[in-house]
Amino acid sequence: MLTLASTPTLYPLPNKAIISLTGADRTSYLQSQITCDVTELQAGDASLGGHCDNKGRLWASFWLANLGEQLLLLMNQSLVERQLPELKKFAIFAKTDIEDASQDWQVFGLAGEGVSHWLSEQLDGNNLWQGGVVIPVAAEHALLILPKEVTPPELPLGEESTWTGLMIQAGVPELSAEHQGEYIPQMVNLQAIDGAISFTKGCYMGQETVARTKYRGGNKKALFTLAGRATEPIATNEVIEMQLGDNWRRVGTVLSHWQENGECLVNSVINNDLEADTVFRIKGQEDSRLQLQPLPYELND
């Protein structure tokens, strides 16, 4: 299956978008909109997070980075058309400018053996670097957000699809437009990733649903990684089925995927009580077979 490169490798990510918040009220305004605690982030800090509608359904999952005088939200490009107007909806009452600033930035994944050592030689005290920021994602995995005019580091280049596979293995959710408004944050495991949901920060959009799910339970779904073989191309939002004797039943859809030489990795939101040896397939690909993989973190409510 997919393995880590033997040296630090740079993965250009042209399909990522950057939303920028500036102005005196940028922190307090964003604090009232998203799941993570913006006030806890100092310059150079970053966190995974989510932006919900008033029913607690996600408009977007993203990485939030604090550049000091500017906050950046990094997300899948396909989310911006619907998510940005929702984020700006109440900004007329705050001193903050919110805009799609993707044209000003370039985004890279950074992964491979020795990444932590390489970064320790580049950074000085925090994760601000070359006018941008480094976001630690997992062991030997990071994201780089750099100004468009900055020359990227001279490292071997990898494919965007490989980075997607690495993030699937790391259990990091990435929504696309096909899944906006479909999942609450706990269904994509944000509660299991340090800092992605704060249950003490106070009110934000969708907070009542998120808190009720934690304290009263009731969430029966989670984001899982499936690995196996599929000879035909897989697409986002394709149906995933589970085997029940001689029959197959729909259990979820594809959030993100990686394929190479017949092997594949898929992220999907499915029931969280399935047996570890459950067999899955991609609907319409009768010869495909997928199985659950261990998550790199513990699930909780």
C-alpha positions in Angstrom: 0.0 0.0 0.0 1.0 3.7 0.1 4.3 4.2 2.0 6.2 7.3 3.1 8.9 8.7 0.8 12.4 8.0 1.9 13.3 11.7 1.9 11.4 14.9 2.4 9.1 15.4 -0.6 7.1 18.4 -1.7 3.5 17.8 -3.0 2.0 20.8 -4.9 -1.7 21.2 -4.1 -3.3 23.4 -6.7 -6.8 22.4 -5.8 -6.6 24.0 -2.3 -8.2 27.4 -1.6 -7.3 30.0 1.0 -9.8 32.2 2.7 -8.3 35.3 4.4 -9.6 37.2 7.4 -8.0 40.5 8.4 -9.1 43.5 10.5 -9.4 44.2 14.2 -12.3 41.8 14.8 -11.0 38.9 12.8 -10.4 36.6 15.8 -13.6 37.4 17.7 -15.7 37.1 14.6 -14.2 33.8 13.5 -14.5 32.5 17.1 -18.3 32.8 16.8 -18.4 30.9 13.6 -16.3 27.8 13.8 -15.7 24.7 16.0 -12.1 25.2 17.1 -10.9 27.9 19.6 -9.4 30.7 17.6 -8.3 32.6 20.7 -5.9 29.8 21.7 -3.9 30.2 18.5 -0.8 32.4 18.6 1.1 33.6 15.6 2.4 30.5 13.8 -0.1 28.1 15.4 -2.7 26.1 13.4 -5.7 23.8 14.0 -8.1 21.6 12.2 -11.6 22.9 12.4 -15.1 22.9 10.9 -17.7 25.5 9.9 -21.3 24.4 10.4 -24.8 25.7 9.4 -27.2 26.4 12.3 -28.2 22.8 12.4 -24.6 21.6 13.0 -24.1 20.3 9.4 -20.7 21.1 7.9 -20.1 23.7 5.2 -16.4 22.9 5.4 -13.6 21.2 7.2 -10.3 23.2 7.0 -7.0 24.0 8.5 -6.9 27.4 10.3 -3.5 29.1 10.6 -2.7 32.3 12.5 -0.2 34.5 10.7 -0.3 37.3 13.3 -2.2 40.0 11.5 -4.1 37.6 9.3 -6.0 34.4 9.7 -6.0 31.8 6.9 -8.5 29.0 6.3 -7.1 26.2 4.0 -9.7 24.0 2.4 -10.8 22.1 -0.8 -11.4 24.6 -3.6 -14.8 23.1 -4.4 -16.2 24.2 -1.0 -15.6 28.0 -1.4 -18.6 28.9 -3.6 -21.2 27.9 -0.9 -19.0 28.2 2.2 -17.6 31.7 1.7 -21.0 33.6 1.6 -22.1 31.7 4.7 -18.9 32.7 6.5 -19.3 36.3 5.5 -23.1 36.5 6.3 -22.7 38.3 9.6 -19.4 40.1 9.0 -21.1 43.4 8.2 -21.4 43.8 12.0 -17.7 43.2 12.6 -14.4 45.0 11.7 -13.1 42.2 9.5 -12.5 41.6 5.8 -13.1 38.1 4.5 -12.1 37.1 1.0 -11.0 34.3 -1.2 -7.2 34.9 -1.3 -6.2 31.8 -3.2 -4.5 33.8 -5.9 -2.1 35.2 -3.3 -0.8 31.9 -1.9 0.6 28.5 -3.0 0.0 25.4 -1.0 2.2 22.3 -0.7 2.1 19.1 1.3 5.5 18.0 2.8 6.0 14.4 3.8 8.8 11.8 4.0 11.4 10.4 6.3 13.4 13.2 7.8 10.7 15.9 7.5 10.8 16.9 11.1 14.6 17.3 11.0 14.4 19.3 7.8 11.8 21.6 9.3 13.9 22.1 12.5 16.7 23.4 10.4 14.3 25.9 8.6 12.2 27.2 11.4 13.2 29.7 14.1 11.0 29.6 17.2 7.6 29.1 15.6 6.0 27.9 12.4 6.0 31.2 10.5 8.3 30.8 7.5 9.1 32.8 4.3 6.1 35.1 4.8 3.8 32.0 5.2 3.3 29.2 7.7 4.1 25.5 8.3 1.2 23.5 9.6 2.1 20.2 11.3 -0.4 17.5 10.2 1.0 14.2 11.5 4.4 12.6 12.2 6.7 13.5 9.2 3.7 15.3 7.5 3.1 19.0 7.2 1.4 21.6 5.0 3.2 24.7 3.6 1.3 27.9 2.8 3.7 30.3 1.0 3.1 33.7 -0.7 2.9 33.3 -4.5 6.1 35.2 -5.1 8.2 32.9 -2.8 10.3 30.2 -4.5 9.4 26.8 -3.0 12.1 24.8 -1.3 14.2 22.6 -3.6 12.9 19.2 -2.7 11.8 16.2 -4.8 8.3 16.6 -6.1 5.4 14.2 -5.6 1.9 13.9 -7.0 -1.2 15.6 -5.4 -3.0 12.2 -5.4 -0.2 10.7 -3.3 -0.7 13.5 -0.7 -4.4 12.7 -0.7 -3.6 9.1 0.1 -1.3 10.1 2.9 -4.0 12.2 4.4 -6.5 9.3 4.2 -4.1 7.1 6.1 -3.6 9.9 8.7 -7.4 10.0 9.2 -7.7 13.7 8.2 -11.1 14.5 6.8 -11.4 16.6 3.6 -14.9 17.5 2.5 -15.7 18.5 -1.1 -18.8 20.2 -2.4 -20.7 16.9 -2.9 -20.8 16.5 0.9 -21.6 20.0 2.1 -24.5 20.1 4.6 -24.4 16.3 5.0 -22.3 15.6 8.1 -22.0 16.9 11.7 -18.4 17.3 12.8 -18.3 14.1 14.9 -19.2 12.1 11.8 -15.9 13.1 10.2 -14.0 12.5 13.5 -13.2 16.1 14.3 -13.7 15.4 18.0 -10.9 12.8 17.9 -8.3 15.2 16.5 -6.7 17.5 19.0 -8.1 21.0 19.0 -10.5 20.6 16.1 -13.6 21.0 18.3 -13.6 23.1 21.5 -16.4 22.1 23.9 -15.6 25.0 26.3 -15.2 28.0 24.0 -18.9 29.1 24.0 -21.4 29.6 21.2 -20.7 29.3 17.5 -22.7 28.3 14.5 -24.1 24.7 15.0 -22.7 24.5 18.6 -25.9 23.3 20.1 -26.0 20.2 17.9 -22.3 19.5 18.3 -22.5 19.7 22.1 -25.7 17.7 22.3 -24.1 14.9 20.3 -21.2 14.8 22.8 -23.1 14.9 26.0 -26.3 13.0 25.0 -24.8 10.7 22.4 -26.7 9.5 19.4 -24.0 9.7 16.7 -23.8 6.3 15.0 -21.4 7.2 12.2 -17.6 7.9 11.8 -15.0 8.5 9.2 -13.2 5.3 8.3 -10.4 4.3 6.0 -11.0 1.4 3.6 -8.1 -0.3 1.7 -8.2 -2.9 -1.0 -8.4 -3.3 -4.8 -10.4 -1.6 -7.5 -9.4 -1.9 -11.2 -11.8 0.9 -12.4 -11.4 4.6 -11.5 -13.1 5.7 -8.3 -14.9 9.0 -8.1 -15.9 11.2 -5.2 -19.4 10.5 -3.9 -19.6 7.0 -5.5 -21.6 4.5 -3.4 -19.9 2.1 -1.1 -21.6 -1.2 -0.3 -21.1 -3.8 2.4 -21.6 -7.5 2.0 -24.4 -9.3 3.8 -24.3 -12.9 2.9 -25.0 -13.1 -0.8 -26.3 -9.5 -0.9 -24.8 -6.0 -0.8 -26.2 -3.0 1.0 -25.3 0.7 0.7 -23.4 2.0 3.7 -21.8 5.3 2.5 -20.1 7.2 -0.2 -16.5 8.1 -1.2 -15.2 11.3 0.5 -11.7 11.1 -0.9 -9.6 8.3 -2.5 -6.2 7.3 -3.8 -5.6 4.7 -6.5 -2.4 3.2 -8.0 -1.8 -0.1 -9.9 -5.2 -1.5 -8.8 -4.7 -0.7 -5.1 -6.8 1.9 -3.4 -7.5 3.8 -0.2 -10.9 5.4 0.4 -12.3 7.6 3.2 -16.0 7.2 3.9 -18.5 8.0 6.7 -20.1 4.7 7.7 -21.7 3.1 10.7 -19.3 3.0 13.6 -20.4 -0.4 14.9 -19.4 -2.6 12.0 -17.2 -5.7 12.5 -13.6 -5.3 11.6 -13.8 -8.1 9.0 -16.7 -6.5 7.1 -16.2 -6.7 3.3 -17.0 -3.6 1.2 -17.0 -2.8 -2.5 -17.5 0.1 -4.8 -21.0 -0.1 -6.3 -20.8 -1.1 -10.0 -17.4 -2.6 -9.5 -18.3 -6.1 -8.7 -14.7 -7.3 -8.4 -13.6 -4.5 -6.1 -13.0 -5.4 -2.4 -12.2 -3.1 0.5 -11.6 -3.7 4.2 -11.5 -1.5 7.3 -8.1 -0.2 8.4 -7.1 0.9 11.9 -7.5 4.6 12.6 -4.4 6.5 13.9 -6.4 7.9 16.8 -9.2 6.8 19.3 -12.7 7.6 18.4 -14.9 9.2 21.1 -18.0 11.3 21.3 
